């Protein structure tokens, strides 16, 4: 298990020993010192540095307090605060894998918000999205304040949920009420944008290279694609399932393209790695992208611009997912409601899509 802790930003003040002349270092600054320097009460200092000032303190006053704390080198005593609040200020982030760029960016976003509030983040890569997740803290539940689960079925996290820890789900079924809060991306809109783009170019024969992982997010993609294409007359769609990896996706796409009958003019993939595999399959058969077949992805990973031609795909706000997930957990811990609006996506049109060849 990988432990990735993030603390408050900035360097902690260093305690210095006696100087050469026998004098001792200045005492560590306190919240009272910050309040005096900023010309506010200690209660205001606590609100600002605790991240609870909005609606209670003006932004100008908050900036003044933060500036005074920075100038004095003041840092809250997190250990004392944790004892006072009965919290460890530690969150668990469960992701399928840290080797995937998307989930690494989710962590970056969560860690950024955590650091602003003096929280730590422990990352736990779940071994398999099909399996019931092992509880990484079976004997140390008191070490956590809550759990954020990214792209995992709620059933796989029952062990952690039954522990009584607040659970925030990312990219999961809104109808599932087992989570204390959830953060979703507008996945359906992303797939509709892909479909509208390809239909607008004139495509009518499609191959959907779908994820073999049966989960809410991929079910949403399949439904949105089928509904969008179904509204256009004369369309046909064939679905082939494959892992979200280059080589298995290449094999699946190549097999589908070798079957008798008219070739699809567009391959719609559930992920950018699948799209990379589909692109290899098209070229192995002596076909051109996008001259003979257009290819689209989903995620907008760095891989998308490493391909030639560059990949038309849907950009997902991974860091914003992590940021909002951590903010949602903090809201739950404070007994507040978190915002429920889905995060928007963006269609990024590049060179892998073009009008279909004439029949």
VOGU-3710 file (C-alpha; in Angstrom, 3 decimals, decimal comma):
1> xxxxxxxxxx> 0,000/0,000/0,000  1,245/3,421/-0,941  0,959/6,127/1,691  0,992/9,631/0,285  0,514/12,233/2,969  0,099/15,928/2,348  0,242/18,477/5,095  -0,286/22,192/5,321  1,496/24,167/2,637  4,777/25,888/3,339
11> xxxxxxxxxx> 7,642/25,027/5,596  7,117/24,547/9,270  9,066/26,942/11,450  12,387/25,528/12,563  13,151/25,516/16,281  16,609/26,896/16,775  18,946/26,169/19,634  20,807/28,768/21,699  22,793/31,224/19,623  26,520/31,718/20,028
21> xxxxxxxxxx> 25,907/34,570/22,443  23,802/32,343/24,707  20,425/33,800/23,662  17,508/31,511/22,862  15,294/31,596/19,799  12,103/33,631/19,779  9,062/31,731/21,041  6,834/30,089/18,469  4,129/32,534/17,267  0,593/31,880/18,473
31> xxxxxxxxxx> -2,860/32,641/17,114  -2,960/35,541/19,582  0,113/37,013/17,868  -1,573/36,647/14,483  -4,746/38,283/15,784  -2,770/41,203/17,206  -0,823/41,683/13,962  -3,963/41,518/11,825  -6,049/43,648/14,158  -8,754/40,990/14,582
41> xxxxxxxxxx> -9,948/38,583/17,250  -8,538/35,106/17,823  -11,924/33,717/16,806  -11,515/35,367/13,408  -8,043/33,884/13,065  -9,471/30,421/13,818  -12,223/30,873/11,222  -9,841/31,993/8,496  -7,063/29,473/9,078  -9,642/26,722/9,600
51> xxxxxxxxxx> -11,156/27,423/6,180  -14,576/28,372/7,589  -14,496/32,134/7,051  -16,727/32,423/3,964  -19,981/34,125/4,824  -18,609/35,198/8,221  -15,498/37,210/7,402  -14,771/39,497/4,437  -12,257/38,338/1,851  -10,079/41,363/2,629
61> xxxxxxxxxx> -9,948/40,423/6,322  -9,184/36,795/5,426  -6,286/37,949/3,235  -5,008/40,134/6,066  -5,088/37,234/8,524  -3,331/34,882/6,122  -0,709/37,529/5,411  -0,066/38,078/9,121  0,245/34,334/9,705  2,658/34,028/6,799
71> xxxxxxxxxx> 4,793/36,944/7,945  4,993/35,576/11,480  5,684/32,037/10,323  2,611/30,832/12,208  1,281/27,308/11,680  -1,705/25,857/13,553  -0,978/23,106/16,048  -2,675/20,312/14,096  -2,102/17,717/16,781  -3,901/19,822/19,377
81> xxxxxxxxxx> -6,701/20,616/16,950  -7,142/16,945/16,091  -7,463/16,037/19,760  -9,944/18,844/20,299  -12,118/17,869/17,325  -11,727/14,113/17,714  -10,275/13,816/14,190  -7,082/12,459/12,692  -7,273/14,801/9,683  -6,584/11,886/7,364
91> xxxxxxxxxx> -8,613/10,743/4,338  -8,331/7,499/2,383  -8,467/7,755/-1,428  -9,301/4,453/-3,138  -8,405/4,251/-6,843  -8,076/1,335/-9,281  -4,439/2,181/-10,083  -1,972/5,023/-9,660  -0,265/4,061/-12,933  -3,272/5,504/-14,782
101> xxxxxxxxxx> -2,794/9,217/-15,466  -6,441/10,031/-14,776  -6,359/8,688/-11,225  -2,991/10,274/-10,524  -4,575/13,611/-11,421  -7,556/12,853/-9,186  -5,099/12,376/-6,327  -3,353/15,654/-7,172  -6,650/17,514/-6,891  -7,651/15,830/-3,641
111> xxxxxxxxxx> -4,217/16,399/-2,107  -4,299/20,087/-3,029  -7,572/20,722/-1,165  -6,473/18,485/1,716  -3,286/20,500/2,156  -5,243/23,750/2,355  -7,155/22,342/5,336  -4,272/20,608/7,114  -5,422/17,120/6,087  -3,392/14,150/4,907
121> xxxxxxxxxx> -4,353/11,776/2,091  -3,553/8,064/2,098  -3,789/6,445/-1,336  -4,950/2,833/-1,634  -4,863/1,258/-5,126  -7,632/-1,364/-5,054  -6,435/-4,670/-6,556  -9,414/-5,357/-8,848  -12,610/-3,438/-9,516  -14,468/-6,753/-9,771
131> xxxxxxxxxx> -13,514/-7,877/-6,297  -14,648/-6,853/-2,875  -12,027/-4,372/-1,706  -9,777/-5,436/1,132  -9,935/-3,150/4,136  -6,443/-1,618/4,328  -7,085/-0,396/7,872  -8,950/-3,283/9,451  -7,119/-2,752/12,729  -6,726/1,009/12,478
141> xxxxxxxxxx> -10,084/2,556/11,591  -9,402/5,308/14,081  -6,621/6,478/11,757  -9,139/7,754/9,197  -11,751/10,491/9,074  -13,364/9,339/5,829  -13,031/7,605/2,458  -13,092/8,927/-1,106  -13,570/6,189/-3,709  -12,791/6,833/-7,366
151> xxxxxxxxxx> -14,425/4,825/-10,142  -15,257/1,872/-7,905  -18,583/0,096/-7,534  -20,095/0,831/-4,131  -20,488/-2,898/-3,537  -16,697/-3,298/-3,682  -16,353/-0,861/-0,797  -18,926/-2,345/1,555  -16,202/-3,310/4,009  -15,124/0,302/4,365
161> xxxxxxxxxx> -18,666/1,678/4,273  -19,811/-0,671/7,033  -17,061/0,737/9,221  -19,149/3,846/9,715  -16,628/6,109/8,012  -18,093/8,829/5,771  -17,860/7,683/2,137  -17,656/10,025/-0,860  -18,055/8,282/-4,217  -16,591/9,625/-7,456
171> xxxxxxxxxx> -18,160/8,847/-10,829  -20,869/6,540/-9,477  -24,593/5,840/-9,748  -26,651/8,728/-8,282  -29,424/6,245/-7,427  -27,121/4,497/-4,944  -27,758/6,095/-1,545  -25,025/4,352/0,426  -22,558/7,229/0,008  -22,624/10,339/2,191
181> xxxxxxxxxx> -21,834/12,425/-0,912  -20,817/11,921/-4,506  -19,019/13,782/-7,273  -19,869/12,977/-10,877  -18,724/14,045/-14,304  -21,287/14,634/-17,060  -20,228/11,443/-18,817  -23,411/11,193/-20,891  -22,864/14,661/-22,341  -19,347/13,666/-23,354
191> xxxxxxxxxx> -20,563/10,674/-25,325  -23,364/12,722/-26,876  -20,784/15,256/-28,049  -18,750/12,476/-29,666  -21,854/11,121/-31,410  -23,010/14,548/-32,615  -19,527/15,334/-33,921  -19,313/12,112/-35,941  -22,881/12,337/-37,198  -22,216/15,907/-38,274
201> xxxxxxxxxx> -19,285/14,677/-40,342  -21,610/12,238/-42,106  -20,781/8,927/-40,375  -23,503/6,284/-40,180  -21,656/2,968/-39,590  -20,098/2,726/-36,127  -18,063/0,293/-34,055  -18,278/0,911/-30,302  -15,180/-0,424/-28,557  -16,691/-0,624/-25,066
211> xxxxxxxxxx> -14,996/-1,339/-21,763  -15,291/-4,899/-20,527  -15,649/-3,524/-16,990  -19,343/-3,489/-16,104  -19,806/-0,347/-14,048  -22,121/2,666/-13,928  -19,815/5,017/-15,805  -19,421/2,684/-18,779  -23,123/1,801/-18,812  -23,839/5,533/-19,063
221> xxxxxxxxxx> -21,486/5,859/-22,046  -23,136/2,954/-23,865  -26,674/4,271/-23,266  -25,793/7,834/-24,284  -24,096/6,666/-27,494  -26,973/4,354/-28,453  -29,578/7,054/-27,801  -27,691/9,746/-29,721  -26,997/7,549/-32,727  -30,494/6,102/-32,633
231> xxxxxxxxxx> -31,967/9,520/-33,364  -30,172/9,660/-36,733  -31,761/7,627/-39,562  -29,708/4,965/-41,297  -27,177/4,406/-38,509  -25,807/1,046/-37,417  -23,752/0,318/-34,309  -21,844/-2,809/-33,374  -20,477/-3,143/-29,830  -17,319/-5,092/-28,999
241> xxxxxxxxxx> -15,986/-5,233/-25,432  -12,309/-5,000/-24,581  -10,075/-4,050/-21,630  -8,977/-0,434/-21,253  -5,506/-1,250/-22,579  -3,751/-0,883/-25,917  -2,961/-4,467/-26,962  -6,278/-6,126/-25,986  -8,163/-3,257/-27,619  -6,086/-3,654/-30,785
251> xxxxxxxxxx> -6,867/-7,351/-30,922  -10,600/-6,781/-30,383  -10,778/-4,026/-32,980  -8,751/-5,983/-35,527  -11,003/-9,006/-35,115  -14,122/-6,870/-35,583  -12,717/-5,137/-38,675  -11,837/-8,477/-40,311  -15,416/-9,730/-40,156  -17,393/-9,817/-43,432
261> xxxxxxxxxx> -19,628/-6,925/-44,357  -19,189/-3,166/-44,745  -16,490/-1,636/-42,587  -17,476/0,890/-39,940  -16,445/4,416/-40,849  -15,957/5,410/-37,185  -14,711/3,617/-34,093  -15,933/5,096/-30,797  -13,820/4,013/-27,805  -14,574/4,198/-24,074
271> xxxxxxxxxx> -11,011/5,302/-23,316  -7,911/6,757/-24,928  -5,878/3,567/-24,456  -8,549/1,641/-26,350  -8,411/4,279/-29,086  -4,643/3,795/-29,361  -5,224/0,071/-29,806  -7,961/0,657/-32,375  -5,639/2,971/-34,316  -3,008/0,229/-34,476
281> xxxxxxxxxx> -5,632/-2,233/-35,732  -6,744/0,129/-38,498  -3,177/0,612/-39,706  -2,356/-3,108/-39,554  -5,171/-3,679/-42,028  -3,693/-1,124/-44,409  -6,379/1,479/-43,728  -5,942/5,195/-43,070  -6,978/7,378/-40,128  -9,092/9,378/-40,689
291> xxxxxxxxxx> -9,294/8,844/-44,462  -10,928/5,405/-44,185  -11,928/5,193/-40,515  -12,240/7,884/-37,848  -11,286/7,019/-34,254  -12,339/8,750/-31,017  -11,261/8,318/-27,402  -12,435/9,383/-23,958  -10,300/10,964/-21,161  -7,840/13,232/-23,037
301> xxxxxxxxxx> -4,742/11,697/-21,502  -1,237/12,725/-22,575  -1,387/9,727/-24,915  -4,009/11,527/-27,026  -1,458/13,982/-28,439  1,289/11,355/-28,722  -0,674/9,508/-31,408  -0,455/10,417/-35,087  -2,854/11,778/-36,096  -3,679/13,248/-32,713
311> xxxxxxxxxx> -6,795/11,839/-31,098  -10,229/13,426/-31,025  -11,455/12,742/-27,487  -13,427/14,015/-24,496  -11,439/15,877/-21,839  -12,420/14,924/-18,291  -11,630/17,304/-15,384  -9,709/14,771/-13,299  -8,116/17,258/-10,893  -11,458/18,980/-10,333
321> xxxxxxxxxx> -12,940/15,572/-9,472  -10,294/15,109/-6,786  -10,703/18,667/-5,513  -14,455/18,415/-5,248  -14,251/14,927/-3,725  -12,037/16,173/-0,906  -14,201/19,284/-0,471  -17,282/17,052/-0,261  -15,674/14,937/2,460  -14,758/18,063/4,433
331> xxxxxxxxxx> -18,349/19,280/4,094  -19,694/15,946/5,353  -17,357/16,058/8,337  -18,644/19,549/9,144  -22,278/18,462/8,819  -22,783/20,486/5,633  -24,097/19,581/2,193  -21,758/19,470/-0,782  -22,689/20,800/-4,248  -24,297/18,144/-6,420
341> xxxxxxxxxx> -23,984/19,512/-9,959  -22,064/17,293/-12,408  -18,707/18,573/-13,621  -18,737/19,544/-17,316  -16,639/17,875/-20,003  -15,148/19,167/-23,236  -14,965/17,669/-26,706  -11,446/18,106/-28,093  -11,440/17,729/-31,878  -8,118/16,713/-33,380
351> xxxxxxxxx> -6,884/14,948/-36,506  -8,288/11,441/-35,992  -11,778/12,341/-37,227  -12,952/13,477/-40,674  -15,886/12,876/-43,039  -16,269/9,217/-44,079  -14,983/8,025/-47,459  -17,557/7,897/-50,266  -19,340/4,551/-50,584
//
